[in-house]
Amino acid sequence: MTKPTSIVASVLFAVATAPVAHAQTMIDVSKITCEQFLLYKITNPNNIALWISGYYNGKRNNTVLDVQEMQKHVENVKDYCVKNYNTTVMQAVETLLGDKK
């Protein structure tokens, strides 16, 4: 390889192997609609459900997670959301679970 070619190859190699900076995304969960939730427009719905579960359990100082119960709640929220696309997921949870959150 000629000297300019080896310099270009070295630069390309350095750029290609440099660590990729990941953009940090901030999401206001209270604004996620049922449509966004069901159609994976934000992230996997299970990720959102886990966050919401933690949020409500944190408000109640509850440190116990009943995985089967939570999965039932997630399915109920999904069923509700199918019929209420424009409702926020947080409103759906409030409507379905009330004080049980």
C-alpha positions as CSV (number, residue, x, y, z in Angstrom):
1,M,0.0,0.0,0.0
2,T,1.1,3.5,-0.7
3,K,1.5,5.9,2.2
4,P,-1.6,8.0,1.5
5,T,-3.6,4.8,1.0
6,S,-2.5,3.3,4.3
7,I,-3.3,6.6,6.1
8,V,-6.8,6.6,4.7
9,A,-7.2,2.9,5.6
10,S,-6.0,3.6,9.1
11,V,-8.5,6.5,9.5
12,L,-11.4,4.4,8.2
13,F,-10.5,1.6,10.5
14,A,-10.3,4.0,13.5
15,V,-13.7,5.5,12.6
16,A,-15.3,2.1,12.0
17,T,-14.1,0.7,15.3
18,A,-14.7,3.8,17.5
19,P,-17.4,3.3,20.2
20,V,-20.8,4.4,19.1
21,A,-22.4,7.1,21.2
22,H,-26.0,6.1,21.9
23,A,-28.6,8.9,22.1
24,Q,-30.4,9.1,25.4
25,T,-34.1,9.2,25.0
26,M,-36.4,10.6,27.6
27,I,-40.1,9.5,27.6
28,D,-42.9,10.9,29.6
29,V,-44.8,7.7,30.4
30,S,-47.9,9.6,31.4
31,K,-48.3,10.6,27.7
32,I,-48.0,7.2,26.1
33,T,-51.2,6.3,24.4
34,C,-52.8,2.9,24.1
35,E,-52.1,3.0,20.4
36,Q,-48.4,3.6,21.0
37,F,-48.3,0.9,23.7
38,L,-50.0,-1.7,21.5
39,L,-48.1,-1.0,18.3
40,Y,-44.6,-1.0,19.9
41,K,-44.2,2.7,18.9
42,I,-42.2,3.6,22.0
43,T,-40.7,0.2,23.1
44,N,-41.9,-3.3,23.9
45,P,-45.1,-3.0,25.9
46,N,-43.7,-5.2,28.6
47,N,-41.0,-2.6,29.2
48,I,-43.7,0.0,29.8
49,A,-45.7,-2.3,31.9
50,L,-42.7,-3.1,34.1
51,W,-42.1,0.7,34.6
52,I,-45.7,1.4,35.4
53,S,-45.8,-1.5,37.9
54,G,-42.7,-0.2,39.6
55,Y,-44.2,3.3,39.7
56,Y,-47.4,2.3,41.4
57,N,-45.8,-0.2,43.7
58,G,-43.2,2.4,44.7
59,K,-46.0,4.8,45.6
60,R,-47.4,2.1,47.9
61,N,-44.0,1.2,49.3
62,N,-44.7,-2.4,48.0
63,T,-41.5,-4.3,47.3
64,V,-43.2,-7.6,46.4
65,L,-43.8,-8.5,42.7
66,D,-46.4,-11.1,41.9
67,V,-45.4,-11.9,38.3
68,Q,-48.5,-13.8,37.4
69,E,-50.8,-11.1,38.8
70,M,-48.8,-8.5,36.9
71,Q,-49.1,-10.4,33.7
72,K,-52.9,-10.6,34.1
73,H,-53.0,-6.9,34.6
74,V,-50.9,-6.3,31.5
75,E,-53.3,-8.5,29.4
76,N,-56.3,-6.6,30.9
77,V,-54.7,-3.2,30.0
78,K,-53.9,-4.5,26.4
79,D,-57.6,-5.6,26.0
80,Y,-58.8,-2.3,27.3
81,C,-56.4,-0.4,25.0
82,V,-57.6,-2.3,21.9
83,K,-61.0,-0.5,22.4
84,N,-59.5,2.8,23.6
85,Y,-56.6,3.7,21.3
86,N,-56.5,7.4,22.3
87,T,-56.5,6.8,26.0
88,T,-53.2,7.0,27.8
89,V,-51.9,3.8,29.3
90,M,-51.7,5.4,32.7
91,Q,-55.5,6.3,32.4
92,A,-56.2,2.7,31.4
93,V,-54.3,1.4,34.4
94,E,-56.2,3.8,36.7
95,T,-59.5,2.8,35.2
96,L,-58.9,-0.9,35.4
97,L,-57.0,-1.2,38.6
98,G,-58.1,1.8,40.7
99,D,-56.6,1.4,44.2
100,K,-55.3,-2.1,43.5
101,K,-52.4,-0.7,41.3
